[in-house]
Amino acid sequence: MDYKVRLVTTTPHYGGCRWWFICPLDRRDSGPPRRVAKLYLPFGGKYFGSRAGYGLTYTSCQESGKNRKLWRELASRLGTDEKAIHRFLKGKALRRPGEA
């Protein structure tokens, strides 16, 4: 495959010059081309493109819903809600609904 990818520069506040790729993929929302720092070539892809252009997500985003049933069950057994479980896992206090 032989094709060109546009490059543009910006001037950061701290000086110097920053280079960007212009994503060669058409936007789904028909907006202007995206300026991106990295281009990706997913398995089976024909052209390099941005994460947004290919609809790529991080693995952690894809896994976030896998344990939802577990969190609901745990919250139910503890007499609280899912948000409280997540706060607890982030190091904040675990309270039952209605407690101050």
Distance bins in CASP14 RR format, pairs under 12 A and 6 or more apart:
PFRMAT RR
TARGET T0000
AUTHOR 0000-0000-0000
RMODE 2
METHOD distances of the structure
MODEL  1
1 24 0 0 0 0 0 1 0 0 0 0 0
1 41 0 0 0 0 1 0 0 0 0 0 0
1 45 0 0 0 0 1 0 0 0 0 0 0
1 46 1 0 0 1 0 0 0 0 0 0 0
1 47 1 0 0 1 0 0 0 0 0 0 0
1 48 0 0 0 0 1 0 0 0 0 0 0
2 47 0 0 0 0 0 1 0 0 0 0 0
3 24 1 0 0 1 0 0 0 0 0 0 0
3 25 0 0 0 0 0 1 0 0 0 0 0
3 39 0 0 0 0 0 1 0 0 0 0 0
3 46 0 0 0 0 1 0 0 0 0 0 0
3 47 1 0 0 1 0 0 0 0 0 0 0
3 48 0 0 0 0 1 0 0 0 0 0 0
3 49 0 0 0 0 0 1 0 0 0 0 0
4 21 0 0 0 0 0 1 0 0 0 0 0
4 22 0 0 0 0 0 1 0 0 0 0 0
4 24 0 0 0 0 1 0 0 0 0 0 0
4 47 0 0 0 0 0 1 0 0 0 0 0
4 48 0 0 0 0 0 1 0 0 0 0 0
5 19 0 0 0 0 0 1 0 0 0 0 0
5 20 0 0 0 0 0 1 0 0 0 0 0
5 21 1 0 1 0 0 0 0 0 0 0 0
5 22 1 0 0 1 0 0 0 0 0 0 0
5 23 0 0 0 0 1 0 0 0 0 0 0
5 24 1 0 1 0 0 0 0 0 0 0 0
5 25 0 0 0 0 0 1 0 0 0 0 0
5 33 0 0 0 0 0 1 0 0 0 0 0
5 34 0 0 0 0 0 1 0 0 0 0 0
5 35 0 0 0 0 0 1 0 0 0 0 0
5 36 0 0 0 0 0 1 0 0 0 0 0
5 38 0 0 0 0 0 1 0 0 0 0 0
5 39 1 0 0 1 0 0 0 0 0 0 0
5 41 0 0 0 0 0 1 0 0 0 0 0
5 47 0 0 0 0 1 0 0 0 0 0 0
5 48 1 0 0 1 0 0 0 0 0 0 0
5 49 0 0 0 0 1 0 0 0 0 0 0
5 50 0 0 0 0 0 1 0 0 0 0 0
6 19 0 0 0 0 0 1 0 0 0 0 0
6 20 0 0 0 0 1 0 0 0 0 0 0
6 21 1 0 0 1 0 0 0 0 0 0 0
6 22 1 1 0 0 0 0 0 0 0 0 0
6 23 0 0 0 0 1 0 0 0 0 0 0
6 24 1 0 0 1 0 0 0 0 0 0 0
6 33 1 0 0 1 0 0 0 0 0 0 0
6 34 0 0 0 0 0 1 0 0 0 0 0
6 35 0 0 0 0 1 0 0 0 0 0 0
6 36 0 0 0 0 0 1 0 0 0 0 0
6 39 0 0 0 0 0 1 0 0 0 0 0
6 48 0 0 0 0 0 1 0 0 0 0 0
6 49 0 0 0 0 0 1 0 0 0 0 0
7 17 0 0 0 0 0 1 0 0 0 0 0
7 18 0 0 0 0 0 1 0 0 0 0 0
7 19 1 0 1 0 0 0 0 0 0 0 0
7 20 1 0 0 1 0 0 0 0 0 0 0
7 21 1 0 0 1 0 0 0 0 0 0 0
7 22 1 0 0 1 0 0 0 0 0 0 0
7 23 0 0 0 0 0 1 0 0 0 0 0
7 24 0 0 0 0 0 1 0 0 0 0 0
7 33 0 0 0 0 0 1 0 0 0 0 0
7 35 0 0 0 0 1 0 0 0 0 0 0
7 36 0 0 0 0 0 1 0 0 0 0 0
7 37 0 0 0 0 0 1 0 0 0 0 0
7 39 0 0 0 0 0 1 0 0 0 0 0
8 17 0 0 0 0 0 1 0 0 0 0 0
8 18 0 0 0 0 1 0 0 0 0 0 0
8 19 1 0 0 1 0 0 0 0 0 0 0
8 20 1 0 1 0 0 0 0 0 0 0 0
8 21 0 0 0 0 1 0 0 0 0 0 0
8 22 1 0 0 1 0 0 0 0 0 0 0
8 23 0 0 0 0 0 1 0 0 0 0 0
8 32 0 0 0 0 0 1 0 0 0 0 0
8 33 0 0 0 0 1 0 0 0 0 0 0
8 34 0 0 0 0 0 1 0 0 0 0 0
8 35 1 0 0 1 0 0 0 0 0 0 0
8 36 0 0 0 0 0 1 0 0 0 0 0
8 37 0 0 0 0 0 1 0 0 0 0 0
9 15 0 0 0 0 0 1 0 0 0 0 0
9 16 0 0 0 0 1 0 0 0 0 0 0
9 17 1 0 1 0 0 0 0 0 0 0 0
9 18 1 0 0 1 0 0 0 0 0 0 0
9 19 1 0 1 0 0 0 0 0 0 0 0
9 20 1 0 0 1 0 0 0 0 0 0 0
9 21 0 0 0 0 0 1 0 0 0 0 0
9 22 0 0 0 0 0 1 0 0 0 0 0
9 35 0 0 0 0 0 1 0 0 0 0 0
10 16 0 0 0 0 1 0 0 0 0 0 0
10 17 1 0 0 1 0 0 0 0 0 0 0
10 18 1 0 1 0 0 0 0 0 0 0 0
10 19 0 0 0 0 1 0 0 0 0 0 0
10 20 1 0 0 1 0 0 0 0 0 0 0
10 35 0 0 0 0 1 0 0 0 0 0 0
10 37 0 0 0 0 0 1 0 0 0 0 0
11 17 1 0 0 1 0 0 0 0 0 0 0
11 18 1 0 0 1 0 0 0 0 0 0 0
11 19 0 0 0 0 0 1 0 0 0 0 0
11 20 0 0 0 0 0 1 0 0 0 0 0
12 18 1 0 1 0 0 0 0 0 0 0 0
12 19 0 0 0 0 0 1 0 0 0 0 0
12 20 0 0 0 0 0 1 0 0 0 0 0
18 35 0 0 0 0 0 1 0 0 0 0 0
18 36 0 0 0 0 0 1 0 0 0 0 0
18 37 0 0 0 0 1 0 0 0 0 0 0
19 35 0 0 0 0 0 1 0 0 0 0 0
19 36 0 0 0 0 0 1 0 0 0 0 0
19 37 0 0 0 0 1 0 0 0 0 0 0
19 38 0 0 0 0 0 1 0 0 0 0 0
20 33 0 0 0 0 0 1 0 0 0 0 0
20 34 0 0 0 0 1 0 0 0 0 0 0
20 35 1 0 1 0 0 0 0 0 0 0 0
20 36 1 0 0 1 0 0 0 0 0 0 0
20 37 1 0 0 1 0 0 0 0 0 0 0
20 38 0 0 0 0 1 0 0 0 0 0 0
20 39 0 0 0 0 0 1 0 0 0 0 0
20 50 0 0 0 0 0 1 0 0 0 0 0
21 33 0 0 0 0 1 0 0 0 0 0 0
21 34 0 0 0 0 1 0 0 0 0 0 0
21 35 1 0 0 1 0 0 0 0 0 0 0
21 36 1 0 1 0 0 0 0 0 0 0 0
21 37 1 0 0 1 0 0 0 0 0 0 0
21 38 1 0 0 1 0 0 0 0 0 0 0
21 39 1 0 1 0 0 0 0 0 0 0 0
21 40 0 0 0 0 0 1 0 0 0 0 0
21 47 0 0 0 0 0 1 0 0 0 0 0
21 48 0 0 0 0 1 0 0 0 0 0 0
21 49 0 0 0 0 1 0 0 0 0 0 0
21 50 1 0 0 1 0 0 0 0 0 0 0
21 51 0 0 0 0 0 1 0 0 0 0 0
21 53 0 0 0 0 0 1 0 0 0 0 0
22 32 0 0 0 0 1 0 0 0 0 0 0
22 33 1 0 1 0 0 0 0 0 0 0 0
22 34 1 0 0 1 0 0 0 0 0 0 0
22 35 1 0 0 1 0 0 0 0 0 0 0
22 36 1 0 0 1 0 0 0 0 0 0 0
22 37 0 0 0 0 0 1 0 0 0 0 0
22 39 0 0 0 0 1 0 0 0 0 0 0
22 48 0 0 0 0 0 1 0 0 0 0 0
22 49 0 0 0 0 1 0 0 0 0 0 0
22 50 0 0 0 0 1 0 0 0 0 0 0
22 53 0 0 0 0 0 1 0 0 0 0 0
23 31 0 0 0 0 0 1 0 0 0 0 0
23 32 0 0 0 0 0 1 0 0 0 0 0
23 33 1 0 1 0 0 0 0 0 0 0 0
23 34 1 0 1 0 0 0 0 0 0 0 0
23 35 1 0 0 1 0 0 0 0 0 0 0
23 36 1 0 1 0 0 0 0 0 0 0 0
23 37 0 0 0 0 0 1 0 0 0 0 0
23 38 0 0 0 0 0 1 0 0 0 0 0
23 39 1 0 0 1 0 0 0 0 0 0 0
23 40 0 0 0 0 1 0 0 0 0 0 0
23 47 0 0 0 0 1 0 0 0 0 0 0
23 48 0 0 0 0 1 0 0 0 0 0 0
23 49 1 0 1 0 0 0 0 0 0 0 0
23 50 1 1 0 0 0 0 0 0 0 0 0
23 51 0 0 0 0 1 0 0 0 0 0 0
23 52 1 0 0 1 0 0 0 0 0 0 0
23 53 1 0 0 1 0 0 0 0 0 0 0
23 54 0 0 0 0 1 0 0 0 0 0 0
23 55 0 0 0 0 0 1 0 0 0 0 0
23 56 0 0 0 0 0 1 0 0 0 0 0
24 33 1 0 0 1 0 0 0 0 0 0 0
24 34 0 0 0 0 1 0 0 0 0 0 0
24 36 0 0 0 0 0 1 0 0 0 0 0
24 39 0 0 0 0 1 0 0 0 0 0 0
24 40 0 0 0 0 0 1 0 0 0 0 0
24 41 0 0 0 0 0 1 0 0 0 0 0
24 46 0 0 0 0 0 1 0 0 0 0 0
24 47 1 0 1 0 0 0 0 0 0 0 0
24 48 1 0 0 1 0 0 0 0 0 0 0
24 49 1 0 0 1 0 0 0 0 0 0 0
24 50 0 0 0 0 1 0 0 0 0 0 0
24 53 0 0 0 0 1 0 0 0 0 0 0
24 54 0 0 0 0 0 1 0 0 0 0 0
25 31 0 0 0 0 0 1 0 0 0 0 0
25 33 0 0 0 0 1 0 0 0 0 0 0
25 34 0 0 0 0 1 0 0 0 0 0 0
25 36 0 0 0 0 0 1 0 0 0 0 0
25 39 0 0 0 0 1 0 0 0 0 0 0
25 40 0 0 0 0 0 1 0 0 0 0 0
25 41 0 0 0 0 0 1 0 0 0 0 0
25 42 0 0 0 0 0 1 0 0 0 0 0
25 45 0 0 0 0 0 1 0 0 0 0 0
25 46 0 0 0 0 0 1 0 0 0 0 0
25 47 1 0 0 1 0 0 0 0 0 0 0
25 48 0 0 0 0 1 0 0 0 0 0 0
25 49 1 0 1 0 0 0 0 0 0 0 0
25 50 1 0 0 1 0 0 0 0 0 0 0
25 51 0 0 0 0 0 1 0 0 0 0 0
25 52 0 0 0 0 1 0 0 0 0 0 0
25 53 1 0 1 0 0 0 0 0 0 0 0
25 54 1 0 0 1 0 0 0 0 0 0 0
25 55 0 0 0 0 1 0 0 0 0 0 0
25 56 0 0 0 0 0 1 0 0 0 0 0
26 32 0 0 0 0 0 1 0 0 0 0 0
26 33 0 0 0 0 1 0 0 0 0 0 0
26 34 0 0 0 0 0 1 0 0 0 0 0
26 47 0 0 0 0 0 1 0 0 0 0 0
26 49 0 0 0 0 0 1 0 0 0 0 0
26 50 0 0 0 0 0 1 0 0 0 0 0
26 52 0 0 0 0 0 1 0 0 0 0 0
26 53 0 0 0 0 1 0 0 0 0 0 0
26 54 0 0 0 0 0 1 0 0 0 0 0
27 33 1 0 0 1 0 0 0 0 0 0 0
27 34 1 0 0 1 0 0 0 0 0 0 0
27 35 0 0 0 0 0 1 0 0 0 0 0
27 36 0 0 0 0 0 1 0 0 0 0 0
27 49 0 0 0 0 0 1 0 0 0 0 0
27 50 0 0 0 0 1 0 0 0 0 0 0
27 52 1 0 0 1 0 0 0 0 0 0 0
27 53 1 0 0 1 0 0 0 0 0 0 0
27 54 0 0 0 0 0 1 0 0 0 0 0
27 55 0 0 0 0 0 1 0 0 0 0 0
28 34 0 0 0 0 0 1 0 0 0 0 0
28 50 0 0 0 0 0 1 0 0 0 0 0
28 52 0 0 0 0 1 0 0 0 0 0 0
28 53 1 0 0 1 0 0 0 0 0 0 0
28 54 0 0 0 0 0 1 0 0 0 0 0
28 55 0 0 0 0 1 0 0 0 0 0 0
29 52 0 0 0 0 1 0 0 0 0 0 0
29 53 0 0 0 0 0 1 0 0 0 0 0
31 52 0 0 0 0 0 1 0 0 0 0 0
31 53 0 0 0 0 0 1 0 0 0 0 0
33 49 0 0 0 0 0 1 0 0 0 0 0
33 50 0 0 0 0 1 0 0 0 0 0 0
33 52 0 0 0 0 0 1 0 0 0 0 0
33 53 0 0 0 0 0 1 0 0 0 0 0
34 49 0 0 0 0 1 0 0 0 0 0 0
34 50 1 0 1 0 0 0 0 0 0 0 0
34 51 0 0 0 0 1 0 0 0 0 0 0
34 52 1 0 0 1 0 0 0 0 0 0 0
34 53 1 0 0 1 0 0 0 0 0 0 0
34 54 0 0 0 0 0 1 0 0 0 0 0
34 55 0 0 0 0 0 1 0 0 0 0 0
35 50 0 0 0 0 1 0 0 0 0 0 0
35 52 0 0 0 0 0 1 0 0 0 0 0
36 48 0 0 0 0 0 1 0 0 0 0 0
36 49 1 0 0 1 0 0 0 0 0 0 0
36 50 1 0 1 0 0 0 0 0 0 0 0
36 51 1 0 0 1 0 0 0 0 0 0 0
36 52 1 0 0 1 0 0 0 0 0 0 0
36 53 0 0 0 0 1 0 0 0 0 0 0
36 54 0 0 0 0 0 1 0 0 0 0 0
36 56 0 0 0 0 0 1 0 0 0 0 0
37 49 0 0 0 0 0 1 0 0 0 0 0
37 50 0 0 0 0 1 0 0 0 0 0 0
37 51 0 0 0 0 0 1 0 0 0 0 0
38 48 0 0 0 0 1 0 0 0 0 0 0
38 49 0 0 0 0 1 0 0 0 0 0 0
38 50 1 0 0 1 0 0 0 0 0 0 0
38 51 1 0 0 1 0 0 0 0 0 0 0
38 52 0 0 0 0 0 1 0 0 0 0 0
38 53 0 0 0 0 0 1 0 0 0 0 0
38 54 0 0 0 0 0 1 0 0 0 0 0
38 56 0 0 0 0 0 1 0 0 0 0 0
39 45 0 0 0 0 0 1 0 0 0 0 0
39 47 0 0 0 0 1 0 0 0 0 0 0
39 48 1 1 0 0 0 0 0 0 0 0 0
39 49 1 0 1 0 0 0 0 0 0 0 0
39 50 1 0 0 1 0 0 0 0 0 0 0
39 51 0 0 0 0 1 0 0 0 0 0 0
39 52 0 0 0 0 0 1 0 0 0 0 0
39 53 0 0 0 0 1 0 0 0 0 0 0
39 54 0 0 0 0 1 0 0 0 0 0 0
39 56 0 0 0 0 0 1 0 0 0 0 0
40 47 0 0 0 0 0 1 0 0 0 0 0
40 48 1 0 0 1 0 0 0 0 0 0 0
40 49 1 0 1 0 0 0 0 0 0 0 0
40 50 1 0 0 1 0 0 0 0 0 0 0
40 51 1 0 0 1 0 0 0 0 0 0 0
40 52 0 0 0 0 0 1 0 0 0 0 0
40 53 0 0 0 0 1 0 0 0 0 0 0
40 54 1 0 0 1 0 0 0 0 0 0 0
40 55 0 0 0 0 1 0 0 0 0 0 0
40 56 1 0 0 1 0 0 0 0 0 0 0
40 57 0 0 0 0 0 1 0 0 0 0 0
41 47 1 0 0 1 0 0 0 0 0 0 0
41 48 1 0 1 0 0 0 0 0 0 0 0
41 49 1 0 0 1 0 0 0 0 0 0 0
41 50 0 0 0 0 0 1 0 0 0 0 0
41 51 0 0 0 0 0 1 0 0 0 0 0
41 54 0 0 0 0 1 0 0 0 0 0 0
41 56 0 0 0 0 0 1 0 0 0 0 0
42 48 0 0 0 0 1 0 0 0 0 0 0
42 49 0 0 0 0 1 0 0 0 0 0 0
42 50 0 0 0 0 0 1 0 0 0 0 0
42 51 0 0 0 0 1 0 0 0 0 0 0
42 53 0 0 0 0 0 1 0 0 0 0 0
42 54 1 0 1 0 0 0 0 0 0 0 0
42 55 0 0 0 0 1 0 0 0 0 0 0
42 56 1 0 0 1 0 0 0 0 0 0 0
42 57 0 0 0 0 0 1 0 0 0 0 0
43 54 0 0 0 0 0 1 0 0 0 0 0
43 56 0 0 0 0 0 1 0 0 0 0 0
44 54 0 0 0 0 0 1 0 0 0 0 0
45 53 0 0 0 0 0 1 0 0 0 0 0
45 54 1 0 0 1 0 0 0 0 0 0 0
45 56 0 0 0 0 0 1 0 0 0 0 0
46 54 0 0 0 0 0 1 0 0 0 0 0
47 53 0 0 0 0 0 1 0 0 0 0 0
47 54 0 0 0 0 1 0 0 0 0 0 0
48 54 0 0 0 0 1 0 0 0 0 0 0
49 55 0 0 0 0 1 0 0 0 0 0 0
49 56 0 0 0 0 1 0 0 0 0 0 0
50 56 0 0 0 0 1 0 0 0 0 0 0
51 57 1 0 0 1 0 0 0 0 0 0 0
51 58 0 0 0 0 1 0 0 0 0 0 0
51 61 0 0 0 0 0 1 0 0 0 0 0
55 61 0 0 0 0 0 1 0 0 0 0 0
55 62 0 0 0 0 0 1 0 0 0 0 0
56 62 0 0 0 0 0 1 0 0 0 0 0
57 63 0 0 0 0 0 1 0 0 0 0 0
57 64 0 0 0 0 1 0 0 0 0 0 0
58 64 0 0 0 0 1 0 0 0 0 0 0
59 66 0 0 0 0 0 1 0 0 0 0 0
60 66 0 0 0 0 0 1 0 0 0 0 0
60 67 0 0 0 0 0 1 0 0 0 0 0
64 71 0 0 0 0 0 1 0 0 0 0 0
64 86 0 0 0 0 0 1 0 0 0 0 0
65 71 0 0 0 0 1 0 0 0 0 0 0
65 72 0 0 0 0 0 1 0 0 0 0 0
65 82 0 0 0 0 0 1 0 0 0 0 0
67 73 0 0 0 0 0 1 0 0 0 0 0
67 74 0 0 0 0 1 0 0 0 0 0 0
67 75 0 0 0 0 0 1 0 0 0 0 0
67 82 0 0 0 0 0 1 0 0 0 0 0
67 85 0 0 0 0 0 1 0 0 0 0 0
67 86 0 0 0 0 0 1 0 0 0 0 0
67 89 0 0 0 0 0 1 0 0 0 0 0
68 74 0 0 0 0 0 1 0 0 0 0 0
68 75 0 0 0 0 0 1 0 0 0 0 0
68 82 1 0 0 1 0 0 0 0 0 0 0
68 85 0 0 0 0 0 1 0 0 0 0 0
68 86 0 0 0 0 0 1 0 0 0 0 0
69 75 0 0 0 0 0 1 0 0 0 0 0
69 76 0 0 0 0 0 1 0 0 0 0 0
69 82 0 0 0 0 0 1 0 0 0 0 0
70 76 0 0 0 0 0 1 0 0 0 0 0
70 77 0 0 0 0 0 1 0 0 0 0 0
70 82 0 0 0 0 1 0 0 0 0 0 0
70 85 0 0 0 0 1 0 0 0 0 0 0
71 77 0 0 0 0 0 1 0 0 0 0 0
71 78 0 0 0 0 0 1 0 0 0 0 0
71 80 0 0 0 0 0 1 0 0 0 0 0
71 81 0 0 0 0 1 0 0 0 0 0 0
71 82 1 0 1 0 0 0 0 0 0 0 0
71 83 0 0 0 0 1 0 0 0 0 0 0
71 84 0 0 0 0 0 1 0 0 0 0 0
71 85 1 0 1 0 0 0 0 0 0 0 0
71 86 1 0 0 1 0 0 0 0 0 0 0
71 87 0 0 0 0 0 1 0 0 0 0 0
71 88 0 0 0 0 0 1 0 0 0 0 0
71 89 0 0 0 0 1 0 0 0 0 0 0
72 78 0 0 0 0 0 1 0 0 0 0 0
72 79 0 0 0 0 0 1 0 0 0 0 0
72 80 0 0 0 0 0 1 0 0 0 0 0
72 81 0 0 0 0 1 0 0 0 0 0 0
72 82 1 0 0 1 0 0 0 0 0 0 0
72 83 0 0 0 0 0 1 0 0 0 0 0
72 84 0 0 0 0 0 1 0 0 0 0 0
72 85 0 0 0 0 1 0 0 0 0 0 0
72 86 0 0 0 0 0 1 0 0 0 0 0
73 79 0 0 0 0 0 1 0 0 0 0 0
73 80 0 0 0 0 0 1 0 0 0 0 0
73 82 0 0 0 0 1 0 0 0 0 0 0
73 85 0 0 0 0 0 1 0 0 0 0 0
74 80 0 0 0 0 1 0 0 0 0 0 0
74 81 0 0 0 0 0 1 0 0 0 0 0
74 82 0 0 0 0 1 0 0 0 0 0 0
74 84 0 0 0 0 0 1 0 0 0 0 0
74 85 1 0 1 0 0 0 0 0 0 0 0
74 86 0 0 0 0 0 1 0 0 0 0 0
74 88 0 0 0 0 1 0 0 0 0 0 0
74 89 0 0 0 0 0 1 0 0 0 0 0
74 94 0 0 0 0 0 1 0 0 0 0 0
75 81 1 0 1 0 0 0 0 0 0 0 0
75 82 1 0 1 0 0 0 0 0 0 0 0
75 83 0 0 0 0 1 0 0 0 0 0 0
75 84 1 0 0 1 0 0 0 0 0 0 0
75 85 1 0 1 0 0 0 0 0 0 0 0
75 86 0 0 0 0 1 0 0 0 0 0 0
75 87 0 0 0 0 0 1 0 0 0 0 0
75 88 0 0 0 0 1 0 0 0 0 0 0
75 89 0 0 0 0 0 1 0 0 0 0 0
75 94 0 0 0 0 1 0 0 0 0 0 0
75 96 0 0 0 0 0 1 0 0 0 0 0
75 97 0 0 0 0 1 0 0 0 0 0 0
76 82 0 0 0 0 1 0 0 0 0 0 0
76 84 0 0 0 0 0 1 0 0 0 0 0
76 85 0 0 0 0 0 1 0 0 0 0 0
76 97 0 0 0 0 0 1 0 0 0 0 0
77 85 0 0 0 0 0 1 0 0 0 0 0
78 84 1 0 0 1 0 0 0 0 0 0 0
78 85 1 0 0 1 0 0 0 0 0 0 0
78 88 0 0 0 0 1 0 0 0 0 0 0
78 94 1 0 0 1 0 0 0 0 0 0 0
78 95 0 0 0 0 0 1 0 0 0 0 0
78 96 1 0 0 1 0 0 0 0 0 0 0
78 97 0 0 0 0 0 1 0 0 0 0 0
79 85 0 0 0 0 0 1 0 0 0 0 0
79 94 0 0 0 0 0 1 0 0 0 0 0
79 95 0 0 0 0 0 1 0 0 0 0 0
79 96 1 0 1 0 0 0 0 0 0 0 0
79 97 1 0 0 1 0 0 0 0 0 0 0
79 98 0 0 0 0 0 1 0 0 0 0 0
79 99 0 0 0 0 0 1 0 0 0 0 0
80 86 0 0 0 0 0 1 0 0 0 0 0
80 87 0 0 0 0 1 0 0 0 0 0 0
80 88 0 0 0 0 1 0 0 0 0 0 0
80 93 0 0 0 0 0 1 0 0 0 0 0
80 94 1 0 0 1 0 0 0 0 0 0 0
80 95 1 0 0 1 0 0 0 0 0 0 0
80 96 1 0 1 0 0 0 0 0 0 0 0
80 97 1 0 0 1 0 0 0 0 0 0 0
80 98 0 0 0 0 1 0 0 0 0 0 0
80 99 0 0 0 0 1 0 0 0 0 0 0
81 87 0 0 0 0 1 0 0 0 0 0 0
81 88 0 0 0 0 0 1 0 0 0 0 0
81 94 0 0 0 0 0 1 0 0 0 0 0
81 95 0 0 0 0 0 1 0 0 0 0 0
81 96 0 0 0 0 1 0 0 0 0 0 0
81 97 1 0 0 1 0 0 0 0 0 0 0
81 98 0 0 0 0 0 1 0 0 0 0 0
82 88 0 0 0 0 0 1 0 0 0 0 0
82 89 0 0 0 0 0 1 0 0 0 0 0
82 94 0 0 0 0 0 1 0 0 0 0 0
82 97 0 0 0 0 0 1 0 0 0 0 0
83 89 0 0 0 0 0 1 0 0 0 0 0
83 90 0 0 0 0 0 1 0 0 0 0 0
83 92 0 0 0 0 0 1 0 0 0 0 0
83 94 0 0 0 0 0 1 0 0 0 0 0
83 95 0 0 0 0 0 1 0 0 0 0 0
83 97 0 0 0 0 1 0 0 0 0 0 0
84 90 0 0 0 0 0 1 0 0 0 0 0
84 91 0 0 0 0 0 1 0 0 0 0 0
84 92 0 0 0 0 1 0 0 0 0 0 0
84 93 0 0 0 0 1 0 0 0 0 0 0
84 94 1 0 1 0 0 0 0 0 0 0 0
84 95 1 0 0 1 0 0 0 0 0 0 0
84 96 1 0 0 1 0 0 0 0 0 0 0
84 97 1 0 0 1 0 0 0 0 0 0 0
84 98 0 0 0 0 0 1 0 0 0 0 0
84 99 0 0 0 0 1 0 0 0 0 0 0
85 91 0 0 0 0 0 1 0 0 0 0 0
85 92 0 0 0 0 0 1 0 0 0 0 0
85 93 0 0 0 0 0 1 0 0 0 0 0
85 94 1 0 0 1 0 0 0 0 0 0 0
85 95 0 0 0 0 0 1 0 0 0 0 0
85 96 0 0 0 0 0 1 0 0 0 0 0
86 92 0 0 0 0 1 0 0 0 0 0 0
86 94 0 0 0 0 0 1 0 0 0 0 0
87 93 1 0 0 1 0 0 0 0 0 0 0
87 94 1 0 0 1 0 0 0 0 0 0 0
87 95 0 0 0 0 1 0 0 0 0 0 0
88 94 1 1 0 0 0 0 0 0 0 0 0
88 95 0 0 0 0 1 0 0 0 0 0 0
88 96 0 0 0 0 0 1 0 0 0 0 0
93 99 0 0 0 0 1 0 0 0 0 0 0
93 100 0 0 0 0 0 1 0 0 0 0 0
END
